[in-house]
Amino acid sequence: MLSRRVLSKEEESESTDAEVTKEDQDKINTFSRLHNRSKVLEEELATKQKDKEDLEELSTELELADEDELVPYKIGDSFMHLPLSEAQDLLASATTEIEGEVSTLEEELGTIKDEISQLKAHLYARFGRGINLEA
């Protein structure tokens, strides 16, 4: 839980009067780009995780299907009727692929969040309450 301290007028004016250098502006711009990129990655990650859950659920349902039955499997915009074992193989490879994509997105998001934290620490140390980095 964060506690807020009331600043005196003197302290408040000190924190907002810091001159913004080119280096500071570059860091602010970098923070903004990284913040926007992290939001995009979070949305993409949520979508991929939902797709992964759907594939896992489908895999579970296919385990209950009759082995002699042809299973409709979507390839592109079309459905093909495939033997159960072939559909399960395709589903397994799709699941492996999406797991790799989820892992890559999580790593990239983690790296970006680390960079954001470092920039936040630097910018808040430099400008105090004179800058708002919370969105």
Backbone as a ProteinNet text record, in pm:
[ID]
protein_1_A
[PRIMARY]
MLSRRVLSKEEESESTDAEVTKEDQDKINTFSRLHNRSKVLEEELATKQKDKEDLEELSTELELADEDELVPYKIGDSFMHLPLSEAQDLLASATTEIEGEVSTLEEELGTIKDEISQLKAHLYARFGRGINLEA
[TERTIARY]
84.6	0	89.4	60.1	138.3	84.6	174.9	131.4	173.6	90	118.6	150.8	251.3	293.3	257.6	206	170.4	298.5	326	445	413.8	511	494.9	504.2	462.8	469.6	614	707.3	849.3	896.3	863.7	903.6	838.6	711.1	640.3	700.7	735.7	793.8	934	1006.5	1139.1	1129.6	1030	1019.3	968.6	901.9	848.5	933.8	1034.7	1117.6	1240.9	1256.8	1375.8	1374.8	1489.5	1500.9	1507.8	1435.5	1431.6	1542.4	1637.4	1747.6	1707.3	1788.6	1763	1764.6	1857.4	1865.7	1737.6	1686.8	1561.7	1446.8	1440.1	1331.9	1341.3	1463	1481.4	1431.5	1458.5	1413	1260.8	1202.7	1056.9	994.9	1052.1	1001.9	1017.6	1131.8	1154.8	1053.2	1029.5	930.2	794	755.3	625.6	614.6	719.6	717.3	708.9	789.1	788.6	654.2	596.3	466.6	360.2	358.8	262.6	287.2	413	447.2	403.1	419.2	380.1	229.4	151.4	6.1	-33.6	31.5	4.9	40.6	157.8	201.8	108.8	59.8	-32.1	-160.6	-212.2	-332.6	-306.2	-191.9	-155.7	-135.3	-72.6	-49.4	-181.4	-273.9	-404.7	-476	-468.1	-530.6	-466.3	-332.3	-260.7	-291.4	-299.4	-329.6	-470.8	-564.3	-701.6	-702.5	-626.6	-616.8	-557	-456.2	-391.8	-491.7	-569.2	-671.4	-774.1	-813.4	-910.5	-854.5	-727.3	-664.6	-655.8	-623	-614.7	-752.2	-854.8	-991.1	-1033.8	-1000.2	-1032.2	-959.7	-835.4	-757.3	-824	-873.1	-942.3	-1069.7	-1142.2	-1265.8	-1237	-1126.9	-1093.3	-1055.5	-1010.5	-978	-1102.3	-1217.6	-1343.2	-1405.3	-1349.3	-1406.2	-1375.2	-1457.6	-1440.3	-1325.1	-1235.9	-1116.3	-1148.1	-1260.1	-1296.4	-1365.7	-1395.9	-1470.9	-1379.9	-1429.4	-1357.9	-1392.4	-1290.5	-1306.3	-1290.1	-1384.6	-1364.9	-1251.6	-1153.9	-1038.3	-1022.1	-1013.5	-1005.1	-861	-843.4	-714.4	-739	-685.1	-712.6	-857.3	-931.1	-1072.6	-1163.9	-1105.4	-1183.1	-1174.9	-1277.2	-1276.4	-1249.9	-1156.9	-1123.1	-1164.2	-1215.7	-1247.9	-1126.3	-1067.8	-944.5	-966.8	-885	-889.2	-849.5	-902.8	-880.1	-731.8	-651	-508.1	-438.1	-473.6	-412	-454.8	-581.5	-631.5	-562.3	-540.6	-472.1	-327	-260.4	-122	-113.5	-205.8	-207.8	-236.8	-327.1	-362	-243.4	-170.1	-52.7	54.3	76.1	177.2	131.1	1.3	-51.6	-37.1	-60.5	-46.2	98.9	192.6	334.8	377	328.3	362	311.4	187.6	131	197	239.5	312.2	443.8	511	634	609.1	499.9	465.1	433.8	360.5	326.6	454.8	545.1	671.1	753	760.5	834.6	773.4	640.3	573	596.1	592.3	615.3	756.6	854.1	991.9	1007.8	952.8	963.6	894.6	777.5	704.3	782.3	844.4	925.1	1042.5	1109.5	1222.1	1176.4	1064.8	1012.7	973.3	908.4	867.9	989.9	1100	1222.6	1276.8	1279	1326.5	1237.3	1106.1	1012.5	1039.1	1062.4	1089.3	1215.1	1319.9	1443.8	1421.5	1349.3	1322.2	1236.3	1135.7	1050.7	1134	1219.8	1302.4	1388.6	1451.1	1536.9	1455.7	1342.9	1264.3	1197.7	1149.6	1090.9	1198.6	1317.5	1427.3	1463.8	1458.6	1496.6	1388.4	1260.6	1153.5	1054.2	1059.2	966.9	822.6	744.5	601.5	578.2	682.6	669	642.7	641.7	617.2	519.9	429.4	332.4	353.3	400.5	426.8	323.1	220.7	116.6	7.9	-30.6	-136.6	-248.3
-116.6	0	123.2	213.9	335.8	440.2	509.4	619.8	749	844.1	973.4	1073.9	1154.1	1255.7	1389.5	1478.2	1610.5	1693.7	1749.2	1830.5	1976.2	2042.5	2185.5	2256.6	2381.3	2458.9	2466.6	2478.1	2485.4	2356.1	2241.3	2111.6	2087.7	2126.2	2104.6	2187.3	2310.6	2394.1	2345.7	2290.6	2235.7	2118.4	2032.7	1912.8	1943.8	2056.2	2087.6	2186.5	2244	2344.3	2286.1	2154.5	2093.5	2118.4	2156.8	2182.5	2049.6	2040.8	1919.1	1926.6	1837	1832.5	1743.1	1744.4	1658.3	1511.8	1477.7	1339.5	1301.3	1393.7	1367.7	1348	1435.9	1425.9	1294.7	1252.6	1123.8	1009.2	1017.2	911.6	912.9	1031	1041.7	982.3	1014.4	960.8	808.3	759.7	614.7	547.7	608.8	555	545.8	651.6	654.7	544.8	530.7	424.9	286.3	263.2	132.6	105.4	208.7	192.2	152.8	223.1	190	49.5	13.6	-120.4	-227.6	-200.2	-299	-321.9	-216.5	-231.9	-318.7	-295.5	-375.3	-521.5	-543.8	-680.9	-750	-676.8	-736.5	-783	-701.8	-740.8	-863	-860.6	-972.7	-1100	-1086.5	-1201	-1258.6	-1172.9	-1220.4	-1297.9	-1247.9	-1315.7	-1452.3	-1456.9	-1583.6	-1683.5	-1636.6	-1726.6	-1782.6	-1700.7	-1747.6	-1852.6	-1825.9	-1922.9	-2054.7	-2045.6	-2165.1	-2245.1	-2176	-2244.1	-2312.9	-2244.9	-2303.5	-2430	-2426.5	-2543.9	-2660.1	-2629	-2733.8	-2795.3	-2711.1	-2760.9	-2848.3	-2805.8	-2883.5	-3017.9	-3016.4	-3140	-3238.8	-3186.9	-3271.5	-3330.4	-3249.9	-3298.9	-3403	-3386.4	-3483	-3619.7	-3621.2	-3748.2	-3835.4	-3771.3	-3844.4	-3888.4	-3842.5	-3873.9	-4018.3	-4070	-4205	-4204	-4302.6	-4305.2	-4323.3	-4383.5	-4405.2	-4283.7	-4185.9	-4068.9	-3964.5	-3900	-3787.2	-3661.8	-3583.8	-3465	-3340.1	-3244.2	-3119.6	-3039.2	-2998.3	-2923.2	-2800	-2684.2	-2558.8	-2532.9	-2516.7	-2481.2	-2355.5	-2243.1	-2116.4	-2078.2	-2059.6	-2024.6	-2143	-2261.1	-2378.8	-2487.1	-2569.7	-2686.4	-2809.6	-2890.9	-3015.9	-3128.8	-3236.4	-3353.6	-3444.6	-3459.4	-3536.9	-3653.4	-3759.2	-3866.4	-3809.7	-3869	-3819.7	-3804.8	-3904.8	-3899.6	-3783.2	-3756.9	-3645.4	-3511.2	-3500.2	-3377.6	-3354.7	-3461.7	-3448.6	-3406.4	-3458.7	-3420.1	-3271	-3228.2	-3086.5	-2997	-3042.8	-2967.5	-2959.3	-3068.8	-3069.7	-2973.2	-2971.1	-2879.2	-2734	-2707.6	-2572.2	-2527.5	-2620.8	-2589.7	-2559.5	-2639.2	-2615.9	-2480	-2447.6	-2319.4	-2202.1	-2211.8	-2100	-2089	-2201.3	-2196.5	-2121.7	-2143.9	-2071.6	-1922.4	-1887.3	-1746.6	-1680.8	-1751.6	-1699	-1677.3	-1773.5	-1762.9	-1643.6	-1625.2	-1513.2	-1380.1	-1370.6	-1247.6	-1218.4	-1322.7	-1303.5	-1253.7	-1308.8	-1264.1	-1118.8	-1084.8	-947.2	-850.3	-887.9	-802.9	-785	-891.5	-882.5	-787.2	-795.5	-706.7	-561.3	-537.7	-400.8	-347.5	-430	-385.5	-352.5	-428	-396.5	-259.8	-234.9	-106.4	7.3	-15	86.3	118.1	16	36.2	119.4	90.9	167.2	313.4	334	471.8	545.5	476.9	538.7	582.8	493.7	525.6	649.1	652.3	766.1	895.1	889	1010	1061.8	972	1017.4	1073.9	1015.7	1069.8	1210.5	1230.7	1359.4	1464.8	1428	1526.9	1517.8	1411.1	1396.5	1401.8	1486.1	1498.3	1582.7	1635.8	1718.3	1639.5	1508.2	1422.6	1312.7	1281.6	1175	1066.3	950.4	839.8	728.8	751.8	650.5	673.9	565	578.3	482.6
0	0	0	-87.7	-99.2	-2.9	64.2	147.9	78.9	86.2	23.8	133.2	106.3	199.9	137.7	215.7	166.7	161.8	44	27.1	59.3	115.7	138.8	4.3	-0.7	-124.9	-174.6	-83	-118.7	-185.3	-122.5	-177.6	-313	-325.6	-450.5	-563	-534.8	-639.2	-675.5	-578.7	-608.3	-704.6	-685.3	-768.2	-909.2	-928.1	-1060.9	-1138.4	-1074.5	-1140.8	-1208.4	-1208.4	-1269.2	-1419.4	-1471.2	-1614.2	-1689.1	-1799.6	-1879.7	-1984.4	-1972.9	-2069.2	-2186.7	-2291.3	-2406.9	-2363.6	-2276.6	-2227.1	-2153.2	-2070.4	-1998.9	-2097.2	-2197.6	-2296.1	-2372.9	-2405.5	-2473.3	-2386.2	-2256.2	-2164.7	-2151.8	-2149.4	-2142.6	-2269.5	-2383.9	-2511.1	-2516.4	-2470.2	-2466.5	-2375	-2258.2	-2165.4	-2234.1	-2303.5	-2370.9	-2476.2	-2557.6	-2660.7	-2597.5	-2492.9	-2426.3	-2360	-2299.8	-2234.5	-2337.5	-2451.2	-2557.1	-2610.8	-2631	-2681.1	-2580.3	-2451.4	-2350.5	-2352.5	-2375.7	-2382.7	-2502.5	-2616.7	-2736.5	-2711.4	-2649.5	-2621.5	-2522.6	-2423.3	-2326.2	-2394	-2486.5	-2560.1	-2647.8	-2716.5	-2803.3	-2721.9	-2606.2	-2518.9	-2469.1	-2431.5	-2384.7	-2495.1	-2618.4	-2732.1	-2754.9	-2753.2	-2775.5	-2663.4	-2540.1	-2429.1	-2442.1	-2488.9	-2511.8	-2623	-2731.3	-2840.4	-2790.5	-2704.8	-2649.2	-2565.8	-2482.3	-2402.1	-2491.4	-2599	-2691.9	-2756.7	-2796.3	-2857.3	-2757.6	-2633.5	-2531	-2504.9	-2503.5	-2483.5	-2600.7	-2721.5	-2840.6	-2839.2	-2795.4	-2786.1	-2690.2	-2579.5	-2482	-2542.5	-2617.2	-2679.2	-2787	-2859.6	-2964.5	-2906.1	-2782.3	-2717.9	-2702.3	-2700.3	-2682.9	-2815.5	-2926.3	-3058.6	-3098.8	-3187.3	-3240.7	-3340.8	-3332.7	-3417.7	-3565.7	-3598.4	-3738.7	-3799.3	-3717.5	-3759	-3825.6	-3930.2	-3990.5	-3910.3	-3883.8	-3800	-3886.2	-3877.9	-3952	-3887.5	-3968	-3918	-4005.1	-3943	-4017.1	-4059.9	-4190	-4246.9	-4329.7	-4284	-4351.2	-4329.4	-4438.2	-4429.5	-4459	-4479.5	-4517.6	-4410.2	-4407	-4320.4	-4404.8	-4359.7	-4426.1	-4331.3	-4385.9	-4304.2	-4303.7	-4185.9	-4170.4	-4074.9	-4089	-3989.5	-3852.2	-3747.7	-3611.5	-3579.5	-3610.9	-3575.5	-3645.5	-3770.8	-3844.5	-3783.6	-3746.9	-3684.1	-3550.1	-3473	-3344.5	-3364.3	-3466.8	-3495.5	-3532.1	-3619.3	-3657.8	-3537.3	-3452.4	-3332.4	-3236.1	-3223.2	-3135.8	-3186.8	-3317.6	-3371.2	-3358.2	-3374.8	-3356.5	-3211.3	-3118.6	-2976.3	-2942.4	-2995	-2971.2	-3025.9	-3144.9	-3207.5	-3124.6	-3077.6	-3001.8	-2864.2	-2806.4	-2679.3	-2696.4	-2809.2	-2838.8	-2854.2	-2921.8	-2940.3	-2805.6	-2719.3	-2586.4	-2506.1	-2510.7	-2437.9	-2486.6	-2618.1	-2675.7	-2633	-2637.3	-2595.9	-2447.8	-2365	-2221.6	-2194	-2265.1	-2248.1	-2291.1	-2407.3	-2457.4	-2361.8	-2312.6	-2220	-2089.5	-2041.5	-1920.1	-1937.3	-2051	-2080.7	-2084.9	-2151.6	-2162.4	-2024.7	-1943.3	-1809.7	-1723.2	-1738.7	-1665.7	-1707.7	-1838.5	-1889.5	-1839.7	-1840.3	-1792.1	-1645.4	-1565.6	-1422.9	-1402.2	-1477.9	-1466.2	-1505.7	-1615.2	-1658.8	-1556.9	-1502.3	-1400.5	-1280.4	-1233.6	-1117.7	-1145.8	-1262.7	-1297.7	-1308.4	-1380	-1403.7	-1276.3	-1190.8	-1065.2	-973.3	-975.6	-894.3	-943.6	-1070.6	-1130.8	-1113.9	-1136.3	-1139	-1023.5	-945.6	-833.1	-878.4	-812.6	-846.1	-970	-1028.7	-1146.6	-1272.6	-1261.6	-1378.9	-1338.3	-1428	-1401.3	-1505.5	-1462	-1552.7	-1537.6	-1460.7	-1442.3	-1545.1	-1611.2	-1712	-1684.5
[MASK]
+++++++++++++++++++++++++++++++++++++++++++++++++++++++++++++++++++++++++++++++++++++++++++++++++++++++++++++++++++++++++++++++++++++++

